[in-house]
Amino acid sequence: MINTGMLHFAGPPVVGGVESTIYHHARLLAESGYRVTVVAGRGEKFHPEVAFQHIPEISSRHPDVLSAGSSLAREEVTEKFEQLRDQLAQKLKPILGELDVCIVHNAITLHKNLPLTAALRCLSDEGVTRLIAWCHDFAWQDRLYTSDLHPGYPWDLLRTPWPDVRYVVVSNHRRVRLARLLGLAEAQIRVVTPGVDVDQFLKLEPLTHQLVESNNLLDAKPLMLLPARITRRKNIQFAIRITAALKNQYPGVALVVTGPPGPHNPKNIAYLQELKDLRQELEVDQKVHFLFEQGASGRPLHVPDAVIADLYSLADLLLFPSRREGFGIPILEAGLARLPVFAADIAPVRESAGQLAQVFDPDGDPAAVANAISGYLENDRAYKLRKRVLSQFTWRSIVRHKLIPIIEEGPRA
């Protein structure tokens, strides 16, 4: 496995956008089996599987760096600058020499520590390790900084392409600007955006995370929630048939049934087996998930209310085909979660949802309900944006599909 480094003026737990990127990249690479080392001027060890190397002079706020920066702003390249550059190169060389690749955040295009930039250039020229320049900000294109910059060395290091270094930016807009600055073709610069942490943002329970991972629920398109015990009056077979009817247009469709078999009628166990047989017959074994079956060591799983609430946050719609209800609390919960409701046309649903639910005949045509769901989703921008985020902009997706290929591809041609 590739030994990967990440270098920045500061690392986690320092709060900042770059530091957050380092945190998520490092932890997810470590979880994928990579050996990861973070090298920074501030911060500390933040993950048991991620090594941390502290070099104080890497910090943009180190007194020696600030002193060198003041002289450089006056266009003075002093002996102290050269000493600090050489000192940093000496400290970094054995660390970088152990790495197959090192991602350098900002130090190759931002002037916050020019002795560090110059030291990295020396080590890059020596071939100590392969560098990836992760460029968030460009000093030469920022009016706040141009008064501190001057033609020549070391400032020109920030606006000339380094040999055998792969450049990465965080957006297409930044790629256009960096290509113009460095005189590179846009195709030579990769775009890897920041992301979102679904678990953290939605405050998911650990059990929710486990269920999401084991059932690939973040990849579901759409994810349909049926929060009910497994009893005949819940008409779950109709929901399974709807799922089967949807799979041609939505191959990623998934149905989650949260409850266990009802406890008061022994025939419910036989009903569960009928549902599992139907699931197999309709070839939706991997699309219809009975959470009751997913306890540790084969034991029944009790799904707490907090996990049910999480599933409402993750789902794309409530599917509620029940033939009989006293009232139908899930309709109210879906309303709080801003979840579209597709429910049986029965009196309790009409009472709780009024005209605001999509209703259907619970003994009607599952394909017709599937078509209604499909038509709704095709026009639902919120659904499309959610799926765009989940497929392209989660940290896990970004690391898997964008970061790892760059790490493993070798130097820029």
C-alpha positions in Angstrom: 0.0 0.0 0.0 1.2 3.5 -0.8 2.8 5.5 2.0 1.1 8.8 1.8 1.9 12.2 3.4 -0.1 15.4 3.9 1.7 18.6 4.6 0.3 22.0 5.6 1.0 25.0 7.8 -1.4 23.5 10.3 -3.2 20.2 10.7 -6.2 19.0 12.8 -7.5 19.7 15.3 -6.9 23.3 14.2 -10.1 24.6 12.7 -10.1 25.6 9.1 -11.2 24.4 5.6 -7.8 23.0 4.7 -7.5 21.3 8.1 -10.9 19.8 7.7 -9.9 18.4 4.2 -6.8 16.9 5.7 -8.8 15.3 8.5 -11.3 13.6 6.2 -8.8 12.5 3.6 -6.4 11.1 6.2 -9.0 9.1 8.2 -10.6 7.7 5.1 -7.3 6.7 3.5 -6.3 5.1 6.8 -9.6 3.2 6.9 -8.8 2.0 3.4 -5.5 0.5 4.5 -3.1 3.3 3.5 -0.2 4.4 5.7 -0.8 8.1 6.3 1.4 10.7 7.9 0.4 14.3 8.5 3.2 16.9 8.6 2.3 20.3 10.0 3.6 23.3 12.0 0.6 23.3 14.3 -1.9 20.6 15.4 -1.5 17.2 17.0 -2.3 13.5 16.5 -6.0 13.2 15.7 -6.6 9.6 14.6 -5.1 6.4 16.0 -4.1 5.2 12.5 -2.7 8.5 11.2 0.9 9.4 12.2 1.6 13.1 13.0 5.0 14.8 12.5 5.3 18.2 14.1 7.8 20.7 12.7 7.2 24.1 14.3 8.9 26.0 11.5 6.2 24.8 9.0 3.6 27.0 10.7 2.9 30.3 9.0 2.8 31.9 12.4 6.2 30.7 13.6 8.4 33.7 14.7 11.2 32.9 12.3 8.7 32.6 9.5 7.1 35.9 10.3 10.4 37.6 10.5 11.5 36.2 7.1 8.1 37.2 5.7 8.5 40.8 6.8 11.9 41.0 5.1 10.5 39.4 1.9 7.7 41.8 1.8 10.4 44.6 1.6 12.0 42.6 -1.3 14.8 41.4 0.9 16.0 37.8 0.5 18.2 37.6 3.6 20.6 35.1 5.0 18.0 34.2 7.6 15.6 33.2 4.8 18.2 30.9 3.3 19.1 29.4 6.7 15.4 28.7 7.5 14.9 27.2 4.0 17.9 24.9 4.5 16.8 24.0 8.1 13.3 23.1 6.9 14.8 21.0 4.0 17.0 19.2 6.5 14.1 18.4 8.8 11.7 17.4 6.0 14.1 15.2 4.0 14.1 12.1 6.2 10.3 12.3 6.7 9.4 12.8 3.0 12.0 10.2 2.1 9.9 7.6 3.8 6.8 8.6 1.7 5.8 7.4 -1.7 3.8 10.6 -2.3 3.1 13.8 -0.3 0.1 16.1 -0.8 1.2 19.6 -0.1 -1.7 21.9 0.7 -1.3 25.6 -0.4 2.5 25.9 0.3 3.3 25.7 -3.4 1.0 28.6 -4.5 0.6 30.7 -1.3 3.3 32.8 0.2 2.5 32.3 3.9 5.8 30.4 4.4 8.2 31.0 1.5 11.1 29.4 3.2 9.0 26.2 3.3 8.0 26.7 -0.4 11.7 27.0 -1.3 12.7 24.0 0.8 10.0 21.9 -0.8 11.2 22.9 -4.3 14.7 21.8 -3.4 13.5 18.4 -2.2 11.2 18.1 -5.2 14.2 18.7 -7.5 16.2 16.1 -5.6 13.4 13.6 -6.2 13.0 12.9 -2.5 9.3 12.0 -3.0 6.5 12.7 -5.4 4.6 15.8 -4.6 0.9 16.6 -5.3 0.3 20.4 -5.0 -3.2 20.8 -3.6 -3.9 24.4 -4.4 -6.7 26.2 -2.5 -5.4 29.8 -2.8 -3.1 31.5 -5.3 -1.1 34.4 -3.9 -0.3 35.9 -7.3 -4.0 36.2 -8.2 -5.2 37.7 -4.9 -5.2 41.5 -4.5 -4.7 41.1 -0.7 -1.3 39.6 -1.3 0.2 41.1 -4.5 1.8 44.0 -2.6 3.9 41.4 -0.7 5.1 39.7 -3.9 8.0 40.7 -6.2 9.5 39.3 -9.4 12.2 36.7 -9.0 13.2 34.2 -6.4 11.5 33.0 -4.2 8.2 34.6 -5.2 8.3 33.1 -8.7 8.1 29.7 -7.2 4.4 30.4 -6.6 3.6 31.1 -10.3 5.7 28.7 -12.2 4.9 25.0 -12.7 7.2 22.6 -10.9 8.5 19.6 -12.8 6.9 16.2 -12.1 4.3 17.7 -9.7 0.6 17.0 -10.1 -1.5 20.1 -9.5 -5.0 19.8 -7.9 -7.6 22.5 -7.3 -11.0 22.5 -5.5 -13.2 23.7 -8.3 -13.4 24.1 -12.1 -13.3 27.9 -11.6 -10.0 27.6 -9.7 -8.6 25.3 -12.4 -9.1 27.9 -15.1 -7.3 30.5 -12.9 -4.4 28.2 -12.0 -3.9 27.1 -15.6 -3.7 30.8 -16.6 -1.3 31.5 -13.8 1.1 28.6 -14.4 0.7 28.5 -18.2 -0.6 24.9 -18.1 -3.4 23.3 -20.1 -6.5 22.9 -17.9 -6.4 19.2 -18.6 -3.1 19.0 -16.7 -4.8 20.1 -13.5 -7.2 17.9 -11.6 -10.3 19.1 -9.8 -11.1 17.5 -6.4 -13.8 19.3 -4.5 -14.3 19.4 -0.7 -17.1 17.3 0.6 -19.7 16.8 3.3 -19.7 14.2 6.2 -23.2 12.8 6.1 -22.9 11.2 9.6 -21.7 14.4 11.2 -24.1 16.7 9.4 -27.2 14.6 10.1 -25.9 13.6 13.5 -26.5 9.9 12.7 -26.5 7.3 15.4 -23.7 4.7 15.3 -26.3 2.0 14.6 -27.6 4.1 11.7 -24.1 4.4 10.3 -23.7 0.6 10.6 -27.0 -0.1 8.8 -26.2 2.5 6.1 -22.9 1.0 5.4 -24.0 -2.7 5.4 -26.9 -2.0 3.1 -25.3 0.7 0.9 -28.2 3.0 1.7 -26.4 6.2 0.6 -26.2 4.7 -2.9 -29.9 4.0 -3.0 -31.8 5.9 -5.8 -34.5 6.3 -4.4 -34.4 5.2 -0.8 -38.0 4.3 0.3 -38.9 4.0 4.0 -41.6 1.8 5.4 -41.6 2.2 9.2 -43.9 -0.6 10.3 -44.1 -4.0 12.0 -44.4 -7.0 9.7 -48.1 -7.8 9.8 -50.5 -8.6 7.0 -52.5 -5.4 7.4 -49.4 -3.4 6.6 -49.6 -4.7 3.1 -45.8 -5.0 2.8 -46.0 -7.3 -0.3 -47.5 -4.4 -2.2 -44.4 -2.3 -1.3 -42.2 -5.1 -2.5 -44.0 -5.2 -5.8 -43.7 -1.4 -6.2 -39.9 -1.8 -5.6 -39.7 -4.5 -8.3 -41.7 -2.3 -10.7 -39.3 0.7 -10.1 -36.1 -1.2 -10.6 -36.0 -1.0 -14.4 -36.1 2.8 -14.3 -34.2 3.1 -11.0 -31.8 0.2 -10.7 -30.6 1.6 -7.4 -34.0 1.6 -5.7 -34.1 0.4 -2.1 -36.9 -0.3 0.4 -36.2 -0.3 4.1 -38.8 -2.0 6.4 -37.9 -1.1 10.0 -40.0 -3.3 12.2 -40.0 -6.9 13.4 -42.9 -9.4 12.9 -45.9 -8.3 15.0 -45.7 -10.1 18.5 -49.3 -11.0 19.0 -50.0 -13.3 16.0 -47.8 -16.3 15.4 -48.9 -16.2 11.7 -46.7 -13.1 11.3 -43.6 -15.3 11.1 -45.2 -17.2 8.2 -46.0 -13.8 6.6 -42.4 -12.7 6.9 -41.3 -15.9 5.1 -43.9 -15.1 2.3 -42.4 -11.7 2.0 -38.9 -13.1 1.7 -40.0 -15.6 -0.9 -41.7 -12.8 -2.9 -38.5 -10.7 -2.6 -36.5 -13.6 -4.1 -39.1 -14.3 -6.8 -39.1 -10.7 -8.0 -35.3 -10.5 -7.8 -35.2 -7.7 -5.3 -33.2 -9.5 -2.6 -30.6 -6.8 -2.5 -33.1 -4.0 -2.7 -35.6 -4.8 0.1 -34.1 -4.7 3.5 -35.8 -6.1 6.6 -33.8 -4.4 9.4 -35.3 -7.0 11.9 -32.9 -9.6 10.3 -29.7 -7.6 10.8 -28.9 -8.0 14.4 -25.5 -9.2 15.6 -24.8 -12.9 15.5 -28.1 -13.6 13.8 -30.2 -12.1 16.7 -33.2 -9.9 16.0 -32.4 -6.2 15.7 -34.4 -3.7 17.7 -34.3 -0.4 15.8 -34.5 2.5 18.4 -36.6 5.6 17.8 -33.4 7.7 17.2 -32.4 5.4 14.3 -35.9 5.6 12.9 -35.6 9.4 12.9 -32.2 9.1 11.2 -33.8 7.0 8.4 -36.5 9.7 7.9 -33.6 12.1 7.3 -31.9 9.8 4.8 -35.0 8.6 2.9 -36.3 10.1 -0.3 -39.9 9.2 0.4 -42.3 7.4 2.8 -44.0 4.4 1.3 -47.0 3.5 3.4 -49.3 0.9 1.8 -51.2 -0.2 4.9 -54.8 -1.4 4.4 -55.9 -0.5 8.0 -54.6 2.0 10.5 -55.9 3.5 13.7 -54.3 6.8 12.8 -50.9 6.4 11.1 -48.1 8.2 13.0 -45.6 7.8 10.1 -47.5 10.3 8.1 -46.9 13.0 10.8 -43.2 12.0 11.1 -42.8 12.3 7.3 -44.3 15.7 7.5 -41.7 16.8 10.1 -38.9 15.3 8.0 -40.2 17.1 4.8 -40.5 13.7 3.2 -42.9 13.1 0.3 -45.7 10.6 1.3 -47.0 7.8 -1.0 -49.7 6.1 1.0 -52.7 3.9 0.8 -55.9 5.9 0.2 -57.5 5.1 3.6 -59.4 7.3 6.0 -56.6 7.8 8.6 -54.2 9.0 5.9 -56.7 11.4 4.5 -57.3 12.7 8.0 -53.7 13.3 8.9 -52.3 14.4 5.5 -55.3 16.1 4.0 -54.6 16.6 0.3 -50.9 16.6 0.8 -50.0 12.9 0.3 -49.9 11.0 -2.9 -52.5 8.3 -2.4 -53.1 5.0 -4.1 -55.4 2.0 -4.0 -53.7 -0.5 -1.6 -55.1 -3.4 -3.8 -54.4 -1.7 -7.1 -51.6 -1.9 -9.6 -48.1 -1.6 -8.2 -46.8 -0.5 -11.5 -49.1 2.5 -11.5 -47.8 3.5 -8.1 -44.2 3.0 -9.3 -45.0 5.3 -12.3 -46.4 7.9 -9.9 -43.3 7.8 -7.7 -41.1 8.0 -10.8 -43.0 11.0 -12.2 -42.7 12.8 -8.8 -39.0 12.2 -8.5 -38.3 13.3 -12.1 -39.6 16.8 -11.2 -38.3 17.0 -7.6 -35.2 19.2 -7.7 -34.5 18.6 -4.0 -34.3 14.8 -4.6 -32.0 15.3 -7.6 -29.7 17.6 -5.6 -29.6 15.2 -2.6 -28.6 12.4 -4.9 -26.0 14.6 -6.6 -24.5 15.4 -3.3 -24.5 11.8 -2.1 -23.0 10.4 -5.3 -20.3 13.1 -5.9 -19.7 15.2 -2.8 -19.4 13.1 0.3 -15.9 12.7 1.7 -16.0 9.0 1.2 -17.0 9.2 -2.4 -14.4 11.9 -3.1 -11.6 9.8 -1.5 -12.7 6.7 -3.3 -13.2 8.1 -6.8 -11.0 11.2 -6.9 -8.2 11.1 -4.4 -7.1 7.5 -4.5 -6.7 7.5 -8.3 -4.4 10.6 -8.1 -2.3 9.1 -5.4 -1.9 5.9 -7.3 -1.4 7.2 -10.8 2.2 8.4 -10.6 3.7 11.8 -11.6 2.2 14.2 -14.1 3.1 13.4 -17.7 
